[in-house]
Amino acid sequence: MTGSERFDAVGGAEQSGAVGGAAVVSGASGVLGTAIVRRLQREGRYVIGVDLRPESEADAHVPGDTGVAETWQRVAAALEERSSAAPGHGEPGERRARGRSEPEEETAPGQAGATTASDPVALVIAAGAGGRSSVLDCTEEEWDRLLRANLTSTWLGIKHCAPALPPGSSIVTIGSIYGQNPPPGPPNIPSSPAYQAAKAGIEALTRLTASELAPRGIRVNCLAPGLFRTGITDDLSPEQFSARLSPAALGRPGEPAEVAGAVAFLVSGEATYITGSVLNVDGGYLLRL
């Protein structure tokens, strides 16, 4: 029986079943996050899906909003609870807790397995948000909001969850090739400077965290996707999307399963000597820039 747990932005949770080896995935309701959750579940992991979106758009603009920090604190508490549970805690069971909203339960085909306190945990921080503005037109509100949604939320996830991770665990952050190079295309297709700065910051944070957590046996890597059809690109016209895609050597946008496969590799036993790295999943996008 597969298992999963969903935390919403105010800390509600829903759990059902269990699988061998735990994984935490933020942004679990997004296009890429959903693909990552399904891939890890197929590989037999118990998945805790974290949704960091506020209940309303207005909540995302509240200065000093603590919802994301509170959510990560609850996730960390859940990890610590699982680590200290009595033998047999990995057997199928059910626990429910509600917040303001009704979190959705993740389900996927697979076979459950019991987990133990020493089992490595995969922490995948895939939540984020984008925007459209130029350096001169970007507002202070947009700057603060996008740095909080991308960079600050990544740092908070690491800050609160890393202490609960046993040796052998792995953290994967999600950056962007736009954190390395500005996107191409006509000037009328801006990409927020706040988004690009945040994604560049995630890469730097990943390297620093990898250095700090290496003595504890925890690996930290960053995955930088190229152009995918996600909520961030929904506002692009077909012509604008094609302009953004033009540098990709493979000549097509990425598929969510391709990001999920890269994440699965980075948290697997095949990548145990990889830490502090940035893996570009961009179809050769950066080759032509």
N, C-alpha and C positions, 0 to 999 in steps of 0.2 A: 504494500500500500504506500503510495506516495505521501509526502507530507509537505506542509508549507505553513508560513505564517506571514501575515500582512500587518504592517504598522502604517497608520496614516499620519498626517502632519501634526496631530495632537496626541498621538501615542496610543490610539486604539489598536487592538491586535486580535487576530483570529488564527488559531492553529488547528490542524487536523492531520493526524497520522505522523509518520516519521520515516526517514530514510537514513542510510549510512553516510556519515560525513556531512557536516553542516556547511551551508553557504549563506551569506547575506548579500542581497542585491538591492541597492537603492535605485530609484527610477524604474521600479519593476513594472509599472503600468505603461511605460513608454514603448515605442517601437523596438528600440534596441534592447531595453531592459527586459521586455517580454521574451525576446528571443534568447537572451542569456539565461533567464530563469528556466525556460523549457529545456535548453541544452544541458544545464547542470542537473536538472531533475532526471533527464534521460540517463545521465551517467550515475544515477543512484544517490544523489545528494538530497539531504533535507534542506529546503530553501526557505529562508526568511526574506520575504519580499517587503521592501521599505518604500513607501510612497511619501515623498517630502513635499508634495504640492499642498499649498494652503487650501482651506475650504472654499475661499472665494478669491477672485483676482485682487480685491482690495487688500486682503491680508498680506499679499506679497509686497505691498508698498509700505507696510508699517515699519518705520525706523526701529531698529533694535528688536525686531521680532525674535522671540526665543523658541518658536515652535520647532525649528529644525534641531536645535540643541537638545530640547526635551525629548524629541523622537529618538535621536541617537543614544541618549542616556537610557531610554527604555530598551532599545535594541541591545545595548551593552549589558543591561541587567538580565535580559533573556539569555544571552550567551553565558553569563556567569552562572545563572540558575541551571542551565543545561550541564555545565561543567561540574557543578557540585551535586547534581542529582544522584539519587541512589542507583545501584545497578539495575538495569532493566528499563531505564528512563527512555531508551530509544524505541521501546515497543509502541505499537500504534495506540494512540490515545487522542483526547481532544480537550482543548482548553480555549475558552473564549473570553475576551475582554473588549469592551466597546468604548470608543471615544465619541466625539460629536458626530462623526460620519460613520457609515457602515462599511468597513473594509471588505474587499472582495477576497475570497479564498482562492489560492492558486491550486490548480489540479493539472496533472500531466501523467502520461503512462510511465510506468516504471515499477521496480521492485524495491520495497523498503528494506533497510538494514539497520541494525542497532548502532548507535553512536556511543562513544566513550569519552571521558573527560580529556583524554590525550589526543583525540582525533584532530588533525589539522582542520582549520576553518578557512574558507575562502571568503574574503570580504571584497565585493565588487561595488565601487561607488560610481554609478552610471547616471545619476540624476543631473539635470542641467536645464538651462534655458538660453534662448538666443534673442537677438534684436536686430534692428536695422537703423543705423545712424552713421554719420561721419564723425571724425575726431572733433570737429568744431561744432557739430550740431548735437552731439550726445549730451543729454542732461545729467545733472548730478544724481537725480533720482534713478535714472536708468543705469548709470555707472554703479551706484551702490547696490541696486537690485540684482544686476547680473553678476557682479562679483560675489554677492552673498549666495546666489543660486548655484553658482558653479564652483568658485574657489573656496569660499568660506564653508559651504556645506561639505566639501571634500575633506577639508581640515578637521571639521567637527566629527565626521565619521571616523577618521583615523584617531583623533584625540580620545574619543570616548570608547571605541571598540578595541583598539590595539592592546590595552592592558588585559583584556579578556581573552586574547588569542593565545593558544598554546604554541610551543615551538613547532616548526614545520608548516605553520599557516602561511597564507599568501594574501596580499592585498593588490588589487588591480584598480587603478584610477583611470578615468576616461578623459583624455585631453582632446586635441583636434589638430589636424594638419594646419588649420588656420591659426593655431597658436605658434606655428613655426614660420608661416608665410602668409601674407595677405591674400584673400581670394581674388582670382582673376574676374574679368567681366567688365562691362561698361560701368562708368561712374555712377549710374543710376541704380546699381545693385549693391548698396552698401552692406557691410557686415559690421555690427557694433564693435567699436574699439574696446568696450568693456568686456565683451565676449572673448575677443582675441587675447586681451591682457589676462583674463582669468584662466584661459586654457594654457597660455604660456606659464602662468603661475603654477598650475597643476603639475606641469612637467618638473619645474624646479622643486616644488614641494615633494614630489615623488622621489626625486634623487636624494633629497635631504633625509626623508623618512627612511628610505632604504638603508642609508648609512647608519642612522640611529638605531634601527631595529635589527640590523644584521647580527649583532651579538646575541640577540634573543632567538635567533633561528627563524626570523620572519622575513620573507621576501616581499619586496614592493616594486611593482612595475606599472608603467603607464601604456595604455593603448590609445593611439591617435587615429581615429577614423577619418576617411576622406569624405566624399559626397555620397550621402544616403538619402533616401526619401523618408524623412521624419517630420515631426511637427515643426522643426526649425526651418524646413524648406517649403512648407505648405504654401507660403505666400508668393513663391516664385512662379512667374509665368513659364510656359514651356520653353520660350526663347531664352529667358533668363537662366533657367535650369541648364539648358544646353551650353550656354556661355560659361557657367560655372564648371560644367563637366569637361569642357574642351581639353584641358591639360592631361586628363587621365589617360595613361598609356593603353590601358585595356579597353578604353572607349565606352564604358558603361558605369552606372552608379553601383555602389556596393549593395549587397543583400544583407539583411539583418543576421541571417544565419552565419555569414562570414565573420562578423564581429563576434558572435557568440562562440564560434569555433576558436578564434584567437584567444578569447578569454579562457575558454576551457583548457587550452594548451598552457597558458601562463600559470594557472592554478593547479596544474597536474604534476604528477611525478616525473614527467618528461622535461620539466623546466626548473628542476631543483637547483641549478647552478646559474640561474638568470635572476638578477636583481638590479634595481636602479636603471633599467633600460626603458626605452620608448619604442614600442612596436607600431610602425605605421601600417595601417590597413587601408590603403588609399588607391589601389589599382594602378600604381605607378604615377600618381598625381604629382608628387614632388619632383619627379624626374625631369619634368618639362617646365619647371618654374625657374 
